[in-house]
Amino acid sequence: MLFRSMDKKTREKESLKETKGAAMNYDDGAGEGVSGFVTASVCWAVYSFLRSMDDYIQCIAIAISGGGDTDSTAAMAGTIR
């Protein structure tokens, strides 16, 4: 059981590393991370939800991992969830 939970944590960390790179695709050039503009924020929130439909905490963690306007994207992702 201990090894199973460690593997899950390792998988989650790797997943967050992957999403950090994907977040930069939504950057408008004004700074690091997801911009505050509606299109980028909504796209990232939907992406966060789709990456972790079964796990609320993971959904919020992915939304936050994008950087930038994290309060808006995490709120939207949590509401979709």
MARBA-3410 file (N, C-alpha, C, O; in Angstrom, 1 decimal):
81
0.8,-1.2,0.0,0.0,0.0,0.0,0.9,1.3,0.0,0.6,2.2,-0.7 ~ 1.9,1.3,0.8,2.8,2.4,0.8,3.4,2.7,-0.5,3.5,3.9,-0.9 ~ 3.9,1.6,-1.2,4.5,1.8,-2.5,3.5,2.3,-3.5,3.9,3.1,-4.4 ~ 2.3,1.9,-3.4,1.2,2.3,-4.3,1.0,3.8,-4.2,0.9,4.5,-5.2 ~ 0.9,4.3,-2.9,0.7,5.8,-2.7,1.9,6.6,-3.2,1.8,7.7,-3.7
3.1,6.0,-3.0,4.3,6.8,-3.5,4.3,6.9,-5.0,4.7,7.9,-5.5 ~ 3.9,5.8,-5.6,3.8,5.8,-7.1,2.8,6.9,-7.6,3.0,7.6,-8.5 ~ 1.7,7.0,-6.9,0.7,7.9,-7.2,1.2,9.3,-7.1,1.0,10.2,-7.9 ~ 1.9,9.6,-6.0,2.5,10.9,-5.8,3.5,11.3,-6.8,3.6,12.4,-7.3 ~ 4.3,10.3,-7.2,5.3,10.5,-8.2,4.6,10.8,-9.6,5.1,11.7,-10.3
3.6,10.1,-9.9,2.8,10.4,-11.1,2.2,11.8,-11.1,2.3,12.4,-12.1 ~ 1.7,12.2,-10.0,1.1,13.5,-9.9,2.1,14.6,-10.1,1.9,15.6,-10.8 ~ 3.3,14.4,-9.5,4.4,15.4,-9.7,4.8,15.5,-11.1,5.0,16.6,-11.7 ~ 4.9,14.4,-11.8,5.3,14.4,-13.2,4.2,15.0,-14.1,4.5,15.7,-15.0 ~ 3.0,14.8,-13.7,1.9,15.4,-14.4,1.9,16.9,-14.3,1.6,17.6,-15.3
2.2,17.4,-13.1,2.3,18.8,-12.9,3.4,19.5,-13.6,3.3,20.6,-14.1 ~ 4.5,18.7,-13.8,5.7,19.2,-14.5,5.3,19.4,-16.0,5.6,20.4,-16.6 ~ 4.5,18.4,-16.5,4.1,18.5,-17.9,3.1,19.7,-18.1,3.3,20.4,-19.1 ~ 2.2,19.9,-17.2,1.3,21.0,-17.4,1.9,22.4,-17.2,1.4,23.3,-17.8 ~ 3.0,22.4,-16.5,3.7,23.7,-16.3,4.2,24.2,-17.7,4.1,25.4,-18.0
4.7,23.3,-18.5,5.1,23.6,-19.8,4.0,24.0,-20.7,4.1,24.9,-21.6 ~ 2.9,23.3,-20.6,1.7,23.6,-21.4,1.1,25.0,-21.1,0.5,25.6,-22.0 ~ 1.3,25.4,-19.9,0.7,26.7,-19.5,1.3,27.9,-20.3,0.6,28.9,-20.5 ~ 2.5,27.7,-20.7,3.2,28.8,-21.4,2.6,29.0,-22.8,2.8,30.1,-23.4 ~ 1.8,28.1,-23.3,1.2,28.2,-24.6,0.1,29.3,-24.5,-0.3,29.8,-25.5
-0.4,29.6,-23.3,-1.5,30.5,-23.1,-1.0,31.9,-22.7,-1.8,32.7,-22.3 ~ 0.2,32.1,-22.6,0.8,33.4,-22.2,0.7,34.4,-23.3,0.9,34.1,-24.5 ~ 0.2,35.6,-22.9,0.1,36.7,-23.9,1.3,37.5,-24.1,1.3,38.5,-24.8 ~ 2.4,37.1,-23.4,3.7,37.8,-23.5,3.8,38.9,-22.5,4.9,39.5,-22.4 ~ 2.8,39.1,-21.7,2.9,40.2,-20.6,3.6,39.7,-19.4,3.9,40.5,-18.5
3.8,38.4,-19.2,4.5,37.9,-18.0,4.5,36.4,-18.1,4.2,35.8,-19.1 ~ 4.9,35.8,-17.0,5.0,34.4,-17.0,3.7,33.8,-16.5,3.1,34.3,-15.6 ~ 3.2,32.8,-17.2,2.0,32.1,-16.8,0.8,32.5,-17.6,0.9,33.2,-18.7 ~ -0.3,32.1,-17.2,-1.6,32.3,-17.9,-2.0,33.8,-17.7,-2.0,34.3,-16.5 ~ -2.4,34.4,-18.7,-2.8,35.8,-18.6,-4.1,36.0,-18.0,-4.8,35.0,-17.8
-4.5,37.2,-17.6,-5.8,37.4,-17.0,-6.9,37.6,-18.0,-8.1,37.8,-17.7 ~ -6.6,37.6,-19.3,-7.6,37.7,-20.3,-8.5,36.5,-20.4,-8.1,35.4,-20.1 ~ -9.8,36.7,-20.7,-10.8,35.7,-20.5,-10.5,34.4,-21.4,-10.7,33.3,-20.9 ~ -10.0,34.6,-22.6,-9.8,33.4,-23.5,-8.7,32.5,-22.9,-8.9,31.3,-22.8 ~ -7.6,33.1,-22.5,-6.5,32.2,-21.9,-6.9,31.6,-20.6,-6.7,30.4,-20.3
-7.6,32.4,-19.7,-8.0,31.9,-18.4,-9.0,30.7,-18.6,-8.9,29.7,-17.9 ~ -10.0,30.9,-19.4,-11.0,29.9,-19.6,-10.4,28.6,-20.2,-10.7,27.5,-19.8 ~ -9.6,28.8,-21.2,-8.9,27.6,-21.8,-8.1,26.8,-20.8,-8.2,25.6,-20.8 ~ -7.4,27.6,-20.0,-6.5,26.9,-19.0,-7.4,26.2,-17.9,-7.1,25.1,-17.5 ~ -8.5,26.8,-17.5,-9.4,26.2,-16.5,-10.1,24.9,-17.1,-10.1,23.9,-16.4
-10.5,25.0,-18.3,-11.1,23.8,-19.0,-10.0,22.7,-19.1,-10.3,21.5,-18.9 ~ -8.8,23.1,-19.5,-7.7,22.1,-19.6,-7.4,21.4,-18.3,-7.2,20.2,-18.2 ~ -7.4,22.2,-17.2,-7.2,21.7,-15.9,-8.2,20.7,-15.5,-7.9,19.7,-14.9 ~ -9.5,21.0,-15.8,-10.6,20.1,-15.5,-10.4,18.8,-16.3,-10.6,17.7,-15.7 ~ -10.2,18.9,-17.6,-10.1,17.7,-18.4,-8.9,16.8,-18.0,-9.0,15.6,-18.2
-7.8,17.4,-17.5,-6.7,16.6,-17.1,-7.0,15.8,-15.8,-6.3,14.8,-15.6 ~ -7.9,16.2,-15.0,-8.2,15.6,-13.7,-9.6,15.6,-13.4,-10.0,16.1,-12.3 ~ -10.4,15.0,-14.2,-11.9,15.0,-13.9,-12.3,14.3,-12.6,-13.3,14.6,-12.0 ~ -11.5,13.3,-12.2,-11.8,12.5,-11.1,-11.3,13.0,-9.7,-11.6,12.5,-8.7 ~ -10.4,14.0,-9.8,-9.7,14.4,-8.6,-9.8,16.0,-8.4,-9.1,16.7,-9.2
-10.6,16.5,-7.5,-10.8,17.9,-7.3,-9.5,18.6,-7.0,-9.2,19.7,-7.6 ~ -8.7,18.1,-6.0,-7.5,18.7,-5.6,-6.5,18.8,-6.7,-5.8,19.8,-6.9 ~ -6.4,17.7,-7.5,-5.5,17.7,-8.7,-5.9,18.7,-9.7,-5.1,19.4,-10.3 ~ -7.2,18.9,-9.9,-7.7,19.9,-10.8,-7.3,21.3,-10.4,-6.8,22.1,-11.3 ~ -7.4,21.6,-9.1,-7.0,22.9,-8.7,-5.5,23.1,-8.7,-5.0,24.2,-9.1
-4.8,22.0,-8.4,-3.3,22.1,-8.5,-2.8,22.3,-9.9,-1.9,23.1,-10.1 ~ -3.5,21.7,-10.9,-3.1,22.0,-12.3,-3.4,23.4,-12.7,-2.6,24.0,-13.3 ~ -4.5,23.9,-12.2,-4.9,25.3,-12.6,-3.9,26.3,-12.0,-3.5,27.2,-12.6 ~ -3.5,26.0,-10.8,-2.5,26.9,-10.1,-1.1,26.8,-10.7,-0.4,27.7,-10.8 ~ -0.8,25.6,-11.2,0.6,25.3,-11.7,0.9,26.1,-12.9,2.0,26.3,-13.3
-0.1,26.6,-13.6,0.1,27.4,-14.8,0.7,28.8,-14.5,1.2,29.4,-15.4 ~ 0.6,29.2,-13.3,1.1,30.6,-12.9,0.3,31.7,-13.5,-0.8,31.4,-14.0 ~ 0.7,32.9,-13.4,0.0,34.0,-13.8,-1.3,34.3,-13.0,-1.2,34.4,-11.8 ~ -2.4,34.4,-13.6,-3.7,34.7,-12.9,-4.3,33.5,-12.3,-5.3,33.0,-12.7 ~ -3.6,32.9,-11.3,-4.0,31.7,-10.7,-5.3,31.7,-9.9,-6.0,30.7,-9.9
-5.7,32.8,-9.3,-6.9,32.9,-8.6,-8.1,32.7,-9.5,-9.1,32.0,-9.1 ~ -8.1,33.3,-10.6,-9.2,33.2,-11.6,-9.3,31.8,-12.2,-10.4,31.2,-12.3 ~ -8.1,31.3,-12.7,-8.2,30.0,-13.3,-8.5,28.9,-12.3,-9.3,28.0,-12.7 ~ -8.0,28.9,-11.1,-8.4,27.9,-10.1,-9.8,28.0,-9.7,-10.5,27.0,-9.6 ~ -10.4,29.2,-9.6,-11.8,29.4,-9.3,-12.7,28.8,-10.4,-13.7,28.1,-10.2
-12.3,29.1,-11.7,-13.1,28.6,-12.8,-13.0,27.1,-12.9,-14.0,26.4,-13.1 ~ -11.8,26.5,-12.7,-11.6,25.1,-12.8,-12.4,24.4,-11.7,-13.0,23.3,-11.9 ~ -12.3,24.9,-10.5,-13.1,24.4,-9.4,-14.6,24.4,-9.6,-15.3,23.5,-9.1 ~ -15.1,25.5,-10.2,-16.5,25.6,-10.5,-16.9,24.6,-11.5,-18.0,24.0,-11.4 ~ -16.1,24.4,-12.6,-16.4,23.4,-13.6,-16.5,22.0,-13.0,-17.4,21.2,-13.3
-15.5,21.7,-12.1,-15.4,20.4,-11.4,-16.7,20.2,-10.7,-16.8,19.1,-10.0
END
